[in-house]
Amino acid sequence: MMNSTVIKWLLTRLLPGAVLFALLVGAGGWLHRSGFNSGHDAAKAAGDAAMAREKQARASERQALAESGRQALLAVRENERRQRERADSLAAQLADKEFALQQASHLLRLDVNKAVSDDNKISERGYNGLGPHGLQLYTRALGYPDGGHAGTGHTTRQHATAGDGDGRTDAACAGSVCR
C-alpha cells in the first residue's frame, strides 16, 4: 500500500502545484506570444510608416532634383537660343559688311583706273601713273580728309587761292581737285 499512499500523496500535494505550474506556463506563453505579436505588429506598423515616409522623402528629393535639372536645362537652352540668334545676327552683319567692302573695293578699283586714265589724258606733264586725281583718290581711300593734299599740309582752299605752283590759276583749281 505504500504505493497507493505515495500516489495519493503525489496527487494531493504535487498535482495541484503541477497543474498550477502548467497553467502559469501556458498563460505566460500565451501572454508572451500575444505581447510579442502585438509588439511585433506595432513595430512593423511603425517601421512601415517610417519606410513610407522615407520613400516619400526620397521621391520628393528626386522630384526636386529632376525639377532643378529641368530648370537648368531650360535655362541652358534659352541661353543657347539667344547665343544662336546673336551669332546669326552677327553673321548677317558680317555678310553685309563684307558685301559693302566688296562693293567699295570694286568702286575704288574703277575709280583708280579712271583717275589714272584721266591723269594721263589731261596732264600737260604726261603723268604715267599716279597724278593729282589718283593721288586724291588714294588719300581719300586711306582715310585722309577730302581736299587735303597728303604730305603738303595744304588744304583745297589754300591750294585754290595760292595755286599749286605749276602755273595754273584759281580758275583752274576749282573744287577739291585741280583740273
Secondary structure as UniProt FT lines:
FT   HELIX           2..9
FT   HELIX           10..14
FT   HELIX           15..122
FT   HELIX           132..141
FT   TURN            142..143
FT   TURN            146..147
FT   TURN            150..152
FT   HELIX           156..162
FT   TURN            170..172
FT   TURN            175..176
//
